[in-house]
Amino acid sequence: MVSAAIGGTLAPAARTGAVEARDVSKRFIQPDGGEVTALSSLNLTILPGEFVSLIGPSGCGKSTFLRLVAGLISVTAGTLALDGAPINSTGADRGLVFQDPTLFPWLSVRGNVAYGLKIRGVYKEKRGEIQRYIDLVGLTGFEKSYPHQLSGGMAQRASLARALVNEPKVLLLDEPLGALDAFTRMSMQDEILRVWRERGTTMIMVTHDVDEAIYMSDRVFVMTPRPAKIERVIAVEIGRDDNLGRSRDDPDFLRLRAEILRILQFAGKKRQPEYFL
Amino acid sequence: MTNAAIQSRPTRRRYSRFDPRVMWPLAAITLAFLAEVILPGHEKLRNPDYTEFRWLLGILAGLFAALAWASVYLRGLRETLARRGLFIGVLITLLGFVNIATAKLLLLPQIYFPSVSRVLHVYREEYRLLFVDCLGGSFVLLCQGVGTGALAGLLMGVLVGWSERWHFWVNPLVRVLGPIPTSTWIPLALVAFSTPRAAAVFVIAFGVWFQITVLTASGIQNVKKSYYEVSSTLGASGIQNLFHIAIPDALPSIFLGLFNATCSSFAALVVAEMLGVKSGVGWYINWQKEMLSYPGVYAGLIVIAGFCYVFITVQFKLRDRLLRWQKGVIKW
């Protein structure tokens, strides 16, 4: 199932960027002293250069997982590794893009994109990359603009370029398109796919949008809350079109969509109307 | 928009090189001058032979005539002058009325409200003492005080805002000591410092230190956590987060602190100049007041107003340069 999914992608063969979780648990201590289990005994393997989506209702631990991989928080139990090396802190090999672009308002688009290079002290050698990534996300001509001058979509592109310029092995996307309008969203989906093909970066995306997950991913991890766990792993075995996405009216697309929705709807112990779609 | 409307705009702009509104100041100057020359001075007026007001009007007339002439050729100047012209004109007219009230009609006791010429005369008599010794002295003292206070405040604000430990131990102290009015420190400052000058610098620096500490610390504490998270995932270490995220993001707040501190430092300056530092504009004003020489008081007040204005304006230019990513934090 896994190999079939990878065979179906157009991504160049990437050698690095494998994420492996073994019995990963994460518990948060509440201010009142209580504990909340965000993840318990999670097991998954993400292959180098793979595009996976984590989908599920709020509170199922998707974002927690991304933050664990990013190294912003650490596991309570179990092991989480990137290319075999345990993850225990943040690092430039794992980029993160939030739903909110979170651009640094005191830096121009170019300054934001250059940030990672400057921080790592490789600005001089790699400064040529800045323009390349600005062009790649379609922000040519806006290098000198400040974040408050950009639209939501443009800001999110800049944030994508900022994460990409470090050439991370894994790009973590936490609902990257959640705040965008439908049209911007669709074109951004294609752009992320284009970047993915060009870079061969492993992509792990959290989303609430079933269509988006099927359209973009090699595999979809359907997660459920209480207890937070992976309910099902679905390989999307639909051929990618020229834009690298899937045809949205393909019968298999619709079948997968129905299947995922069915899992989401029936897997949850406490169903909440807002997730019915 | 019709064709005619589109065409009429550039045409109008090309030929309207002279804006009559730039003549407002000149008109006001003429009126004030006529009033000064035609109306006889009051018989009890002190120093009726002083002609400084006429000289001032003459210089202003020359200046605004030159500006009006230049405005025909320089568009930026023309627009500024046309916009400000009426305001400047009214200001000069008011000055003309002050002249009439003091020199011509003697409506007010002239010991406290001297004629404009007598105030201006002080500049001619004492320009060296006032501009070189006093203004220079005030400037150096203010720079030393604000500089020391700002540096100390910035350092402590960053530490208190960034480090839990500093916050725990130092913040209560800042909150207790800070609000104490500057002048309250004078008795202590005079004992604690060997020279009155050091005491004066301390008194100014203290108020600046407090305001900048508080606003720097609050600026740093209010940095969005997600900025640190993004920065960290881009490879930044803790100390890099401080210098590349926390301080730039806190900069508007730091400048707000600096602005408040600078404004209150002018008050502190005058107090500080009383501490045996026998120079400075603040000292000059008090000295003149004690001598019941009110023309000197007014002359000093005008100098201190211009001085504070320039001091703040320079600071705002610097801020606008550093904060060009967010326009108009504080309007001035």
Interface residues (C-beta under 8 A of the other chain):
Chain A: A70 G71 L72 T90 G91 A92 R94 G95 L96 F98 D100 T102 F104 P105 W106 L107 S108 Y115 G116 K118 I119 R120 Y146 P147 H148 R162 A163 N166 L172
Chain B: K224 S226 Y227 E229 V230 S231 S232 T233 L234 G235 A236 Q240 H244 I245 P248 D249 L251 L323 W325 Q326
